[in-house]
């Protein structure tokens, strides 16, 4: 009867180990991918580069958020196993991983703020025009057909 409990405990630990391993891989992959997509943030002309690569930056932010949730989930998934050995250290591991996730989230917010700032800085003449919201009003594009009107650059 004792071996049945041992088998159940080892299968539970095996499932926990698989979940934690998958979360480690997800967190590492998401971090590396976010670094690849957020390369323009570290360039000398970062505001212009961020404005030019808006889609890449948004994808990098998404990967960074995935890394934040995965890093916190690693400790939460390992807590039941670690608690059996030392509950204080298990809580410490969860706490520090949650703090890591918070720092990832704060970094994400700062990148989103840079993205907002770069949209104003990267295209300073975007406010030029008649204020109709047409992209053609920025004098960068030829007249384009909007949903219900033709937007023209003012003369």
KOLKOLLO-210801 format. One record per atom (N, C-alpha, C): atom name; z, x, y; residue in three letters. Coordinates in steps of 0.02 Angstrom, whole numbers, plus 32768, in hexadecimal, padded with zeros to 4 digits. Each point is the difference from the previous one (the first is absolute). Example, Ala and Ser with C-alpha at 12.3 -4.5 7.8 and 13.67 -1.06 7.14 Angstrom:
// KOLKOLLO-210801
+------+------+------+------+------+
! site !    z !    x !    y ! code !
+------+------+------+------+------+
!    N ! 8186 ! 8294 ! 7EE4 !  ALA !
!   CA ! 8000 ! 7FD3 ! 803B !  ALA !
!    C ! 8000 ! 802D ! 803C !  ALA !
!    N ! 7FDC ! 7FEE ! 8035 !  SER !
!   CA ! 8003 ! 802A ! 803B !  SER !
!    C ! 8025 ! 7FD9 ! 8037 !  SER !
+------+------+------+------+------+
// end
This chain:
// KOLKOLLO-210801
+------+------+------+------+------+
! site !    z !    x !    y ! code !
+------+------+------+------+------+
!    N ! 8000 ! 8029 ! 7FC5 !  UNK !
!   CA ! 8000 ! 7FD7 ! 803B !  UNK !
!    C ! 8000 ! 802B ! 803F !  UNK !
!    N ! 801F ! 8039 ! 7FFA !  UNK !
!   CA ! 8001 ! 802E ! 8038 !  UNK !
!    C ! 7FBB ! 801B ! 800F !  UNK !
!    N ! 7FD7 ! 800B ! 7FCD !  UNK !
!   CA ! 7FBD ! 801B ! 800C !  UNK !
!    C ! 7FD4 ! 7FCD ! 8024 !  UNK !
!    N ! 800D ! 7FBF ! 7FF8 !  UNK !
!   CA ! 7FDA ! 7FCD ! 8024 !  UNK !
!    C ! 800D ! 8004 ! 804B !  UNK !
!    N ! 803E ! 800B ! 8013 !  UNK !
!   CA ! 8011 ! 8007 ! 8047 !  UNK !
!    C ! 7FE3 ! 803F ! 801D !  UNK !
!    N ! 7FFF ! 8035 ! 7FD7 !  UNK !
!   CA ! 7FE4 ! 803F ! 8017 !  UNK !
!    C ! 7FB4 ! 7FFA ! 800B !  UNK !
!    N ! 7FDF ! 7FDC ! 7FD3 !  UNK !
!   CA ! 7FB8 ! 7FF7 ! 8007 !  UNK !
!    C ! 7FF1 ! 7FD7 ! 803E !  UNK !
!    N ! 8028 ! 7FCD ! 800C !  UNK !
!   CA ! 7FF5 ! 7FD6 ! 803C !  UNK !
!    C ! 800C ! 8029 ! 8040 !  UNK !
!    N ! 8035 ! 8029 ! 8000 !  UNK !
!   CA ! 800F ! 8029 ! 803B !  UNK !
!    C ! 7FCA ! 8034 ! 800C !  UNK !
!    N ! 7FE7 ! 801F ! 7FCA !  UNK !
!   CA ! 7FCC ! 8032 ! 8009 !  UNK !
!    C ! 7FBE ! 7FE1 ! 8016 !  UNK !
!    N ! 7FF1 ! 7FC4 ! 7FE7 !  UNK !
!   CA ! 7FC3 ! 7FDF ! 8017 !  UNK !
!    C ! 8006 ! 7FEA ! 8048 !  UNK !
!    N ! 803C ! 7FEC ! 8015 !  UNK !
!   CA ! 800B ! 7FEF ! 8046 !  UNK !
!    C ! 7FF8 ! 803E ! 802C !  UNK !
!    N ! 801D ! 8038 ! 7FEA !  UNK !
!   CA ! 7FF8 ! 803E ! 8026 !  UNK !
!    C ! 7FB8 ! 8018 ! 8001 !  UNK !
!    N ! 7FDC ! 7FF5 ! 7FC9 !  UNK !
!   CA ! 7FBA ! 8013 ! 7FFE !  UNK !
!    C ! 7FD7 ! 7FD7 ! 8032 !  UNK !
!    N ! 800E ! 7FBF ! 8004 !  UNK !
!   CA ! 7FDE ! 7FD6 ! 8031 !  UNK !
!    C ! 8011 ! 8015 ! 8047 !  UNK !
!    N ! 8040 ! 8010 ! 800C !  UNK !
!   CA ! 8014 ! 8017 ! 8042 !  UNK !
!    C ! 7FDF ! 8042 ! 8011 !  UNK !
!    N ! 7FFC ! 802C ! 7FD0 !  UNK !
!   CA ! 7FDF ! 8041 ! 800B !  UNK !
!    C ! 7FB6 ! 7FF7 ! 8010 !  UNK !
!    N ! 7FDF ! 7FD2 ! 7FDF !  UNK !
!   CA ! 7FBA ! 7FF3 ! 800E !  UNK !
!    C ! 7FF6 ! 7FE4 ! 8047 !  UNK !
!    N ! 802C ! 7FD1 ! 8012 !  UNK !
!   CA ! 7FFB ! 7FE3 ! 8044 !  UNK !
!    C ! 800D ! 8036 ! 8034 !  UNK !
!    N ! 8034 ! 8028 ! 7FF6 !  UNK !
!   CA ! 8010 ! 8035 ! 8030 !  UNK !
!    C ! 7FC7 ! 8034 ! 8004 !  UNK !
!    N ! 7FE4 ! 8011 ! 7FC7 !  UNK !
!   CA ! 7FC8 ! 802F ! 7FFF !  UNK !
!    C ! 7FC3 ! 7FE5 ! 8024 !  UNK !
!    N ! 7FF1 ! 7FC1 ! 7FF5 !  UNK !
!   CA ! 7FC8 ! 7FE1 ! 8024 !  UNK !
!    C ! 800D ! 7FFF ! 804B !  UNK !
!    N ! 803E ! 7FF2 ! 8013 !  UNK !
!   CA ! 8011 ! 7FFF ! 8048 !  UNK !
!    C ! 7FFB ! 8046 ! 801E !  UNK !
!    N ! 8014 ! 8033 ! 7FDB !  UNK !
!   CA ! 7FF8 ! 8045 ! 8018 !  UNK !
!    C ! 7FB7 ! 8010 ! 800C !  UNK !
!    N ! 7FD6 ! 7FED ! 7FD1 !  UNK !
!   CA ! 7FB8 ! 800D ! 8007 !  UNK !
!    C ! 7FE3 ! 7FD9 ! 803B !  UNK !
!    N ! 8014 ! 7FC1 ! 8007 !  UNK !
!   CA ! 7FE8 ! 7FD7 ! 8038 !  UNK !
!    C ! 8016 ! 801D ! 8042 !  UNK !
!    N ! 8040 ! 8014 ! 8005 !  UNK !
!   CA ! 801A ! 801C ! 803F !  UNK !
!    C ! 7FDC ! 8042 ! 8011 !  UNK !
!    N ! 7FF6 ! 802A ! 7FCE !  UNK !
!   CA ! 7FDE ! 8040 ! 800D !  UNK !
!    C ! 7FB8 ! 7FF6 ! 8014 !  UNK !
!    N ! 7FDD ! 7FD5 ! 7FDB !  UNK !
!   CA ! 7FB9 ! 7FF3 ! 800F !  UNK !
!    C ! 7FF8 ! 7FDF ! 8045 !  UNK !
!    N ! 802B ! 7FD1 ! 800F !  UNK !
!   CA ! 7FFC ! 7FDE ! 8040 !  UNK !
!    C ! 800E ! 8030 ! 803A !  UNK !
!    N ! 8030 ! 802D ! 7FF7 !  UNK !
!   CA ! 800F ! 8031 ! 8034 !  UNK !
!    C ! 7FC5 ! 802F ! 800B !  UNK !
!    N ! 7FE3 ! 8018 ! 7FCA !  UNK !
!   CA ! 7FC7 ! 802E ! 8006 !  UNK !
!    C ! 7FC3 ! 7FDC ! 801F !  UNK !
!    N ! 7FF4 ! 7FC2 ! 7FEC !  UNK !
!   CA ! 7FC8 ! 7FDB ! 801D !  UNK !
!    C ! 800D ! 7FF1 ! 804A !  UNK !
!    N ! 803E ! 7FF1 ! 8012 !  UNK !
!   CA ! 800E ! 7FF3 ! 8047 !  UNK !
!    C ! 7FF5 ! 803E ! 802A !  UNK !
!    N ! 8011 ! 803A ! 7FE4 !  UNK !
!   CA ! 7FF3 ! 803F ! 8025 !  UNK !
!    C ! 7FB5 ! 800B ! 8009 !  UNK !
!    N ! 7FD9 ! 7FEF ! 7FCE !  UNK !
!   CA ! 7FB8 ! 8009 ! 8005 !  UNK !
!    C ! 7FE2 ! 7FD1 ! 8036 !  UNK !
!    N ! 8018 ! 7FC2 ! 8002 !  UNK !
!   CA ! 7FE5 ! 7FD1 ! 8030 !  UNK !
!    C ! 801D ! 8008 ! 8046 !  UNK !
!    N ! 803A ! 801F ! 8006 !  UNK !
!   CA ! 801F ! 8009 ! 8041 !  UNK !
!    C ! 7FF5 ! 8046 ! 801C !  UNK !
!    N ! 7FCD ! 8022 ! 7FE9 !  UNK !
!   CA ! 7FF1 ! 8043 ! 8018 !  UNK !
!    C ! 7FF2 ! 8003 ! 804A !  UNK !
!    N ! 7FE5 ! 7FCA ! 801C !  UNK !
!   CA ! 7FEF ! 8001 ! 8048 !  UNK !
!    C ! 803E ! 7FFD ! 802B !  UNK !
!    N ! 8039 ! 7FEF ! 7FE4 !  UNK !
!   CA ! 803E ! 7FFC ! 8028 !  UNK !
!    C ! 8016 ! 8046 ! 8015 !  UNK !
!    N ! 7FF4 ! 8032 ! 7FD8 !  UNK !
!   CA ! 8016 ! 8043 ! 800F !  UNK !
!    C ! 7FCD ! 802A ! 8027 !  UNK !
!    N ! 7FC7 ! 7FE5 ! 8012 !  UNK !
!   CA ! 7FCD ! 8027 ! 8022 !  UNK !
!    C ! 8012 ! 8009 ! 804A !  UNK !
!    N ! 7FE3 ! 8032 ! 8021 !  UNK !
!   CA ! 800F ! 800B ! 8047 !  UNK !
!    C ! 7FF0 ! 7FC4 ! 802D !  UNK !
!    N ! 7FCA ! 7FDF ! 7FF4 !  UNK !
!   CA ! 7FEE ! 7FC5 ! 8028 !  UNK !
!    C ! 800E ! 7FC2 ! 7FD7 !  UNK !
!    N ! 803F ! 7FF8 ! 7FED !  UNK !
!   CA ! 8012 ! 7FCD ! 7FCF !  UNK !
!    C ! 7FF5 ! 7FB9 ! 8019 !  UNK !
!    N ! 800A ! 7FF1 ! 8040 !  UNK !
!   CA ! 7FF7 ! 7FBC ! 8017 !  UNK !
!    C ! 7FB6 ! 7FEB ! 7FFB !  UNK !
!    N ! 7FD3 ! 802C ! 8012 !  UNK !
!   CA ! 7FB9 ! 7FF1 ! 7FFA !  UNK !
!    C ! 7FEC ! 7FFA ! 7FB7 !  UNK !
!    N ! 8019 ! 802E ! 7FD6 !  UNK !
!   CA ! 7FEE ! 7FFF ! 7FB9 !  UNK !
!    C ! 801B ! 7FC2 ! 7FDE !  UNK !
!    N ! 803D ! 7FEB ! 8012 !  UNK !
!   CA ! 801D ! 7FC4 ! 7FE1 !  UNK !
!    C ! 7FD6 ! 7FC3 ! 8014 !  UNK !
!    N ! 7FEB ! 7FFD ! 8040 !  UNK !
!   CA ! 7FD8 ! 7FC7 ! 8016 !  UNK !
!    C ! 7FBD ! 7FFE ! 7FDC !  UNK !
!    N ! 7FE3 ! 803B ! 7FF3 !  UNK !
!   CA ! 7FC0 ! 8003 ! 7FDE !  UNK !
!    C ! 8006 ! 7FEE ! 7FB6 !  UNK !
!    N ! 8039 ! 8010 ! 7FE2 !  UNK !
!   CA ! 800B ! 7FF5 ! 7FB8 !  UNK !
!    C ! 8034 ! 7FCA ! 7FF4 !  UNK !
!    N ! 7FFA ! 7FC9 ! 8022 !  UNK !
!   CA ! 8031 ! 7FCA ! 7FFD !  UNK !
!    C ! 800A ! 7FE5 ! 7FB9 !  UNK !
!    N ! 7FCA ! 7FF7 ! 7FDC !  UNK !
!   CA ! 8005 ! 7FE6 ! 7FBC !  UNK !
!    C ! 8023 ! 8030 ! 7FD1 !  UNK !
!    N ! 7FF0 ! 8041 ! 8006 !  UNK !
!   CA ! 8021 ! 8032 ! 7FD7 !  UNK !
!    C ! 804B ! 8003 ! 800E !  UNK !
!    N ! 8012 ! 7FFB ! 803F !  UNK !
!   CA ! 8047 ! 8002 ! 8013 !  UNK !
!    C ! 8024 ! 7FC3 ! 7FE4 !  UNK !
!    N ! 7FE0 ! 7FC7 ! 8003 !  UNK !
!   CA ! 801F ! 7FC3 ! 7FE5 !  UNK !
!    C ! 800A ! 8006 ! 7FB4 !  UNK !
!    N ! 7FD0 ! 801E ! 7FDE !  UNK !
!   CA ! 8006 ! 800A ! 7FB8 !  UNK !
!    C ! 8038 ! 8033 ! 7FF1 !  UNK !
!    N ! 8005 ! 8034 ! 8029 !  UNK !
!   CA ! 8036 ! 8031 ! 7FF8 !  UNK !
!    C ! 8044 ! 7FE0 ! 800A !  UNK !
!    N ! 8005 ! 7FD2 ! 8030 !  UNK !
!   CA ! 803F ! 7FDC ! 800C !  UNK !
!    C ! 8011 ! 7FD6 ! 7FC3 !  UNK !
!    N ! 7FCE ! 7FDF ! 7FE3 !  UNK !
!   CA ! 800C ! 7FD8 ! 7FC5 !  UNK !
!    C ! 801B ! 802B ! 7FC6 !  UNK !
!    N ! 7FE1 ! 8039 ! 7FF5 !  UNK !
!   CA ! 8018 ! 802D ! 7FCB !  UNK !
!    C ! 8046 ! 8019 ! 800F !  UNK !
!    N ! 800F ! 800D ! 803E !  UNK !
!   CA ! 8043 ! 8017 ! 8012 !  UNK !
!    C ! 8034 ! 7FC9 ! 7FF3 !  UNK !
!    N ! 7FEF ! 7FC2 ! 800D !  UNK !
!   CA ! 802E ! 7FC9 ! 7FF1 !  UNK !
!    C ! 800A ! 7FF8 ! 7FB4 !  UNK !
!    N ! 7FCB ! 800A ! 7FDA !  UNK !
!   CA ! 8006 ! 7FFE ! 7FB7 !  UNK !
!    C ! 802F ! 8037 ! 7FE9 !  UNK !
!    N ! 7FF9 ! 803C ! 801D !  UNK !
!   CA ! 802D ! 8038 ! 7FEE !  UNK !
!    C ! 8048 ! 7FF0 ! 8013 !  UNK !
!    N ! 800A ! 7FDF ! 8038 !  UNK !
!   CA ! 8044 ! 7FEE ! 8015 !  UNK !
!    C ! 8021 ! 7FD2 ! 7FCE !  UNK !
!    N ! 7FDC ! 7FCB ! 7FEC !  UNK !
!   CA ! 801D ! 7FD1 ! 7FD0 !  UNK !
!    C ! 8009 ! 8020 ! 7FBB !  UNK !
!    N ! 7FD1 ! 802A ! 7FEC !  UNK !
!   CA ! 8005 ! 8020 ! 7FBE !  UNK !
!    C ! 803A ! 8031 ! 7FFE !  UNK !
!    N ! 800C ! 8025 ! 8036 !  UNK !
!   CA ! 8037 ! 8030 ! 7FFF !  UNK !
!    C ! 8044 ! 7FDE ! 7FFC !  UNK !
!    N ! 8008 ! 7FC7 ! 8022 !  UNK !
!   CA ! 803E ! 7FDB ! 7FFA !  UNK !
!    C ! 8006 ! 7FE0 ! 7FBB !  UNK !
!    N ! 7FC8 ! 7FE9 ! 7FE4 !  UNK !
!   CA ! 8002 ! 7FDF ! 7FBF !  UNK !
!    C ! 8010 ! 8031 ! 7FC8 !  UNK !
!    N ! 7FF2 ! 8040 ! 8009 !  UNK !
!   CA ! 800F ! 8032 ! 7FCC !  UNK !
!    C ! 804B ! 8000 ! 7FF2 !  UNK !
!    N ! 8028 ! 8007 ! 8034 !  UNK !
!   CA ! 8048 ! 8003 ! 7FF7 !  UNK !
!    C ! 801C ! 7FBD ! 7FE8 !  UNK !
!    N ! 7FE4 ! 7FCA ! 8018 !  UNK !
!   CA ! 8018 ! 7FBE ! 7FEB !  UNK !
!    C ! 7FF2 ! 7FF6 ! 7FB5 !  UNK !
!    N ! 7FC8 ! 8018 ! 7FE9 !  UNK !
!   CA ! 7FF0 ! 7FF8 ! 7FB9 !  UNK !
!    C ! 802A ! 802F ! 7FD5 !  UNK !
!    N ! 8013 ! 803A ! 801A !  UNK !
!   CA ! 8029 ! 802F ! 7FD9 !  UNK !
!    C ! 804B ! 7FF3 ! 8005 !  UNK !
!    N ! 8015 ! 7FD6 ! 802E !  UNK !
!   CA ! 8047 ! 7FF4 ! 800A !  UNK !
!    C ! 8024 ! 7FE9 ! 7FC1 !  UNK !
!    N ! 7FE6 ! 7FD0 ! 7FDA !  UNK !
!   CA ! 8026 ! 7FEB ! 7FC4 !  UNK !
!    C ! 800C ! 8038 ! 7FCE !  UNK !
!    N ! 7FD3 ! 802F ! 7FFA !  UNK !
!   CA ! 8009 ! 8037 ! 7FD2 !  UNK !
!    C ! 8031 ! 8033 ! 801D !  UNK !
!    N ! 7FF7 ! 8012 ! 803F !  UNK !
!   CA ! 802B ! 8032 ! 8020 !  UNK !
!    C ! 8048 ! 7FE8 ! 8008 !  UNK !
!    N ! 8009 ! 7FC0 ! 8008 !  UNK !
!   CA ! 8042 ! 7FE3 ! 800B !  UNK !
!    C ! 802D ! 800D ! 7FC4 !  UNK !
!    N ! 7FE5 ! 8004 ! 7FC5 !  UNK !
!   CA ! 8028 ! 800D ! 7FC4 !  UNK !
!    C ! 8020 ! 8045 ! 8000 !  UNK !
!    N ! 7FE1 ! 802E ! 8023 !  UNK !
!   CA ! 801A ! 8045 ! 8000 !  UNK !
!    C ! 802E ! 800C ! 803C !  UNK !
!    N ! 7FEC ! 7FEA ! 803A !  UNK !
!   CA ! 8029 ! 8008 ! 803D !  UNK !
!    C ! 7FEA ! 7FCC ! 8032 !  UNK !
!    N ! 8028 ! 7FCE ! 800A !  UNK !
!   CA ! 7FEC ! 7FC9 ! 802C !  UNK !
!    C ! 7FFA ! 8017 ! 8049 !  UNK !
!    N ! 802C ! 802C ! 8017 !  UNK !
!   CA ! 7FFD ! 8019 ! 8045 !  UNK !
!    C ! 7FC0 ! 8025 ! 800E !  UNK !
!    N ! 7FED ! 802C ! 7FD1 !  UNK !
!   CA ! 7FC2 ! 8026 ! 8009 !  UNK !
!    C ! 7FC3 ! 7FD2 ! 7FFB !  UNK !
!    N ! 8004 ! 7FCD ! 7FD5 !  UNK !
!   CA ! 7FC9 ! 7FD0 ! 7FFA !  UNK !
!    C ! 7FF7 ! 7FDA ! 8042 !  UNK !
!    N ! 8037 ! 7FEB ! 801E !  UNK !
!   CA ! 7FFC ! 7FDE ! 8041 !  UNK !
!    C ! 7FE5 ! 802F ! 8036 !  UNK !
!    N ! 8015 ! 8040 ! 7FFC !  UNK !
!   CA ! 7FE6 ! 8031 ! 8030 !  UNK !
!    C ! 7FB5 ! 800A ! 7FF9 !  UNK !
!    N ! 7FE8 ! 8001 ! 7FC2 !  UNK !
!   CA ! 7FB8 ! 8007 ! 7FF4 !  UNK !
!    C ! 7FDA ! 7FC5 ! 801D !  UNK !
!    N ! 801B ! 7FC4 ! 7FF5 !  UNK !
!   CA ! 7FE0 ! 7FC4 ! 801B !  UNK !
!    C ! 8001 ! 8002 ! 804D !  UNK !
!    N ! 8039 ! 8012 ! 801C !  UNK !
!   CA ! 8006 ! 8004 ! 8049 !  UNK !
!    C ! 7FCF ! 8030 ! 801F !  UNK !
!    N ! 7FFB ! 803C ! 7FE4 !  UNK !
!   CA ! 7FD3 ! 8032 ! 801D !  UNK !
!    C ! 7FB7 ! 7FED ! 7FF6 !  UNK !
!    N ! 7FEF ! 7FE0 ! 7FC9 !  UNK !
!   CA ! 7FBB ! 7FEA ! 7FF7 !  UNK !
!    C ! 7FEF ! 7FC7 ! 8030 !  UNK !
!    N ! 8030 ! 7FD4 ! 800D !  UNK !
!   CA ! 7FF5 ! 7FCB ! 8031 !  UNK !
!    C ! 7FF7 ! 801E ! 8045 !  UNK !
!    N ! 8028 ! 8033 ! 8011 !  UNK !
!   CA ! 7FF8 ! 8023 ! 8040 !  UNK !
!    C ! 7FBB ! 8020 ! 8004 !  UNK !
!    N ! 7FE9 ! 801D ! 7FC9 !  UNK !
!   CA ! 7FBC ! 801D ! 7FFE !  UNK !
!    C ! 7FCC ! 7FCA ! 800F !  UNK !
!    N ! 8008 ! 7FC6 ! 7FE2 !  UNK !
!   CA ! 7FD2 ! 7FC9 ! 800D !  UNK !
!    C ! 8002 ! 7FE9 ! 8048 !  UNK !
!    N ! 803B ! 8000 ! 801E !  UNK !
!   CA ! 8007 ! 7FED ! 8047 !  UNK !
!    C ! 7FDC ! 8034 ! 802C !  UNK !
!    N ! 8007 ! 8040 ! 7FF0 !  UNK !
!   CA ! 7FDD ! 8033 ! 8027 !  UNK !
!    C ! 7FB4 ! 7FFA ! 7FF9 !  UNK !
!    N ! 7FE8 ! 7FF0 ! 7FC4 !  UNK !
!   CA ! 7FB9 ! 7FF3 ! 7FF7 !  UNK !
!    C ! 7FEA ! 7FC5 ! 802D !  UNK !
!    N ! 8028 ! 7FCB ! 8000 !  UNK !
!   CA ! 7FEF ! 7FC5 ! 8028 !  UNK !
!    C ! 8001 ! 8011 ! 804B !  UNK !
!    N ! 8030 ! 8028 ! 8016 !  UNK !
!   CA ! 8002 ! 8014 ! 8047 !  UNK !
!    C ! 7FC3 ! 802A ! 8012 !  UNK !
!    N ! 7FEC ! 802C ! 7FD3 !  UNK !
!   CA ! 7FC3 ! 8027 ! 800B !  UNK !
!    C ! 7FC3 ! 7FD3 ! 8004 !  UNK !
!    N ! 8000 ! 7FCC ! 7FD8 !  UNK !
!   CA ! 7FC8 ! 7FD0 ! 8001 !  UNK !
!    C ! 7FFE ! 7FDB ! 8042 !  UNK !
!    N ! 803A ! 7FEC ! 8019 !  UNK !
!   CA ! 8003 ! 7FDE ! 8040 !  UNK !
!    C ! 7FE7 ! 802E ! 8038 !  UNK !
!    N ! 8012 ! 8040 ! 7FFD !  UNK !
!   CA ! 7FE9 ! 802E ! 8034 !  UNK !
!    C ! 7FB4 ! 8009 ! 7FFD !  UNK !
!    N ! 7FE4 ! 8001 ! 7FC4 !  UNK !
!   CA ! 7FB7 ! 8006 ! 7FFB !  UNK !
!    C ! 7FDF ! 7FC0 ! 801A !  UNK !
!    N ! 801D ! 7FC6 ! 7FF3 !  UNK !
!   CA ! 7FE4 ! 7FC2 ! 801A !  UNK !
!    C ! 8004 ! 7FFF ! 804D !  UNK !
!    N ! 8036 ! 801B ! 801B !  UNK !
!   CA ! 8005 ! 8004 ! 8049 !  UNK !
!    C ! 7FCB ! 8030 ! 801C !  UNK !
!    N ! 7FF5 ! 8037 ! 7FDD !  UNK !
!   CA ! 7FCA ! 802E ! 8016 !  UNK !
!    C ! 7FBC ! 7FDF ! 7FFB !  UNK !
!    N ! 7FF7 ! 7FD6 ! 7FCE !  UNK !
!   CA ! 7FC0 ! 7FDD ! 7FF9 !  UNK !
!    C ! 7FF6 ! 7FD0 ! 803A !  UNK !
!    N ! 8034 ! 7FDD ! 8014 !  UNK !
!   CA ! 7FFB ! 7FD3 ! 803A !  UNK !
!    C ! 7FF2 ! 8027 ! 8040 !  UNK !
!    N ! 8025 ! 8038 ! 8008 !  UNK !
!   CA ! 7FF6 ! 8029 ! 803C !  UNK !
!    C ! 7FBA ! 801F ! 8000 !  UNK !
!    N ! 7FE7 ! 8014 ! 7FC7 !  UNK !
!   CA ! 7FBF ! 8020 ! 7FFD !  UNK !
!    C ! 7FC8 ! 7FD0 ! 8010 !  UNK !
!    N ! 8009 ! 7FC0 ! 7FF2 !  UNK !
!   CA ! 7FCD ! 7FCF ! 8011 !  UNK !
!    C ! 7FF6 ! 7FFB ! 804B !  UNK !
!    N ! 8035 ! 8008 ! 8025 !  UNK !
!   CA ! 7FFB ! 8000 ! 804A !  UNK !
!    C ! 7FE7 ! 8044 ! 8019 !  UNK !
!    N ! 801A ! 8035 ! 7FE3 !  UNK !
!   CA ! 7FEF ! 8043 ! 8017 !  UNK !
!    C ! 7FBB ! 8016 ! 7FE9 !  UNK !
!    N ! 7FEF ! 7FF0 ! 7FC2 !  UNK !
!   CA ! 7FC1 ! 8018 ! 7FE3 !  UNK !
!    C ! 7FC3 ! 7FE0 ! 801E !  UNK !
!    N ! 8007 ! 7FC4 ! 801A !  UNK !
!   CA ! 7FC9 ! 7FDD ! 8020 !  UNK !
!    C ! 8017 ! 7FE7 ! 8045 !  UNK !
!    N ! 8005 ! 802D ! 8031 !  UNK !
!   CA ! 801B ! 7FED ! 8041 !  UNK !
!    C ! 7FD6 ! 7FCD ! 8026 !  UNK !
!    N ! 7FBF ! 7FFC ! 7FF1 !  UNK !
!   CA ! 7FD6 ! 7FD1 ! 8024 !  UNK !
!    C ! 7FFC ! 7FBD ! 7FDD !  UNK !
!    N ! 802A ! 7FF4 ! 7FCE !  UNK !
!   CA ! 7FFF ! 7FC2 ! 7FDC !  UNK !
!    C ! 8013 ! 7FC5 ! 802D !  UNK !
!    N ! 8028 ! 800D ! 8034 !  UNK !
!   CA ! 8013 ! 7FCA ! 802C !  UNK !
!    C ! 7FCA ! 7FF0 ! 8034 !  UNK !
!    N ! 7FCD ! 802B ! 8004 !  UNK !
!   CA ! 7FCA ! 7FF2 ! 802E !  UNK !
!    C ! 7FD8 ! 7FC5 ! 7FE9 !  UNK !
!    N ! 7FE1 ! 7FDE ! 802C !  UNK !
!   CA ! 7FD8 ! 7FC6 ! 7FED !  UNK !
!    C ! 801D ! 7FC1 ! 801E !  UNK !
!    N ! 7FEC ! 7FC7 ! 7FE4 !  UNK !
!   CA ! 8016 ! 7FC2 ! 801E !  UNK !
!    C ! 803D ! 7FE2 ! 7FDD !  UNK !
!    N ! 801E ! 8024 ! 7FD1 !  UNK !
!   CA ! 803C ! 7FE8 ! 7FE0 !  UNK !
!    C ! 7FF5 ! 7FC8 ! 7FCE !  UNK !
!    N ! 7FC2 ! 7FF7 ! 7FE9 !  UNK !
!   CA ! 7FF2 ! 7FCA ! 7FD2 !  UNK !
!    C ! 8012 ! 8011 ! 7FB8 !  UNK !
!    N ! 8013 ! 803E ! 7FF3 !  UNK !
!   CA ! 8012 ! 8014 ! 7FBD !  UNK !
!    C ! 7FC5 ! 8017 ! 7FD6 !  UNK !
!    N ! 7FC6 ! 8004 ! 801C !  UNK !
!   CA ! 7FC5 ! 8016 ! 7FDB !  UNK !
!    C ! 8000 ! 804C ! 7FFC !  UNK !
!    N ! 7FEC ! 801A ! 7FC6 !  UNK !
!   CA ! 7FFC ! 8048 ! 7FF9 !  UNK !
!    C ! 7FCA ! 801D ! 802D !  UNK !
!    N ! 7FCD ! 7FD9 ! 800F !  UNK !
!   CA ! 7FCA ! 8019 ! 802A !  UNK !
!    C ! 8018 ! 800C ! 8047 !  UNK !
!    N ! 8036 ! 7FE1 ! 8014 !  UNK !
!   CA ! 8019 ! 8008 ! 8043 !  UNK !
!    C ! 801C ! 8046 ! 800D !  UNK !
!    N ! 800E ! 8025 ! 7FCC !  UNK !
!   CA ! 801B ! 8043 ! 800A !  UNK !
!    C ! 7FC9 ! 8032 ! 8013 !  UNK !
!    N ! 7FC3 ! 7FEA ! 8005 !  UNK !
!   CA ! 7FC6 ! 8028 ! 8013 !  UNK !
!    C ! 7FF1 ! 8036 ! 7FCC !  UNK !
!    N ! 8018 ! 7FF7 ! 7FC4 !  UNK !
!   CA ! 7FF1 ! 802F ! 7FC9 !  UNK !
!    C ! 7FCB ! 7FE3 ! 7FD2 !  UNK !
!    N ! 7FFA ! 7FBE ! 8000 !  UNK !
!   CA ! 7FD2 ! 7FDF ! 7FD2 !  UNK !
!    C ! 7FCD ! 7FD7 ! 8027 !  UNK !
!    N ! 7FC6 ! 7FF5 ! 7FE2 !  UNK !
!   CA ! 7FD0 ! 7FD3 ! 8020 !  UNK !
!    C ! 801A ! 7FB8 ! 7FFA !  UNK !
!    N ! 7FDF ! 7FD1 ! 8023 !  UNK !
!   CA ! 8017 ! 7FBB ! 7FFA !  UNK !
!    C ! 7FFF ! 7FE9 ! 7FB7 !  UNK !
!    N ! 8035 ! 7FDE ! 7FED !  UNK !
!   CA ! 8005 ! 7FE8 ! 7FBB !  UNK !
!    C ! 800B ! 7FB5 ! 8001 !  UNK !
!    N ! 7FF0 ! 7FE2 ! 7FC9 !  UNK !
!   CA ! 8007 ! 7FB8 ! 7FFA !  UNK !
!    C ! 8047 ! 7FF1 ! 7FE8 !  UNK !
!    N ! 8025 ! 7FDC ! 8027 !  UNK !
!   CA ! 8043 ! 7FEB ! 7FED !  UNK !
!    C ! 7FFB ! 7FBD ! 7FDB !  UNK !
!    N ! 8037 ! 7FE2 ! 7FF0 !  UNK !
!   CA ! 7FFF ! 7FC1 ! 7FDB !  UNK !
!    C ! 7FDA ! 7FCA ! 8025 !  UNK !
!    N ! 800F ! 7FF8 ! 803F !  UNK !
!   CA ! 7FE1 ! 7FC9 ! 8025 !  UNK !
!    C ! 7FDE ! 8016 ! 8041 !  UNK !
!    N ! 7FFF ! 8041 ! 800D !  UNK !
!   CA ! 7FE2 ! 8017 ! 803E !  UNK !
!    C ! 7FE3 ! 8046 ! 7FF6 !  UNK !
!    N ! 7FD5 ! 8014 ! 802D !  UNK !
!   CA ! 7FE7 ! 8043 ! 8000 !  UNK !
!    C ! 8029 ! 8028 ! 8032 !  UNK !
!    N ! 801D ! 8036 ! 7FEA !  UNK !
!   CA ! 8028 ! 8029 ! 802D !  UNK !
!    C ! 7FD2 ! 8033 ! 8021 !  UNK !
!    N ! 8004 ! 8006 ! 8041 !  UNK !
!   CA ! 7FD6 ! 802F ! 8025 !  UNK !
!    C ! 802C ! 802F ! 8028 !  UNK !
!    N ! 7FE9 ! 803D ! 8007 !  UNK !
!   CA ! 8022 ! 8030 ! 802A !  UNK !
!    C ! 7FF3 ! 7FEE ! 8049 !  UNK !
!    N ! 8036 ! 7FFB ! 8028 !  UNK !
!   CA ! 7FF5 ! 7FEF ! 8047 !  UNK !
!    C ! 7FDA ! 8037 ! 8025 !  UNK !
!    N ! 7FD9 ! 7FEB ! 8030 !  UNK !
!   CA ! 7FD8 ! 8030 ! 8026 !  UNK !
!    C ! 8023 ! 800D ! 8042 !  UNK !
+------+------+------+------+------+
// end
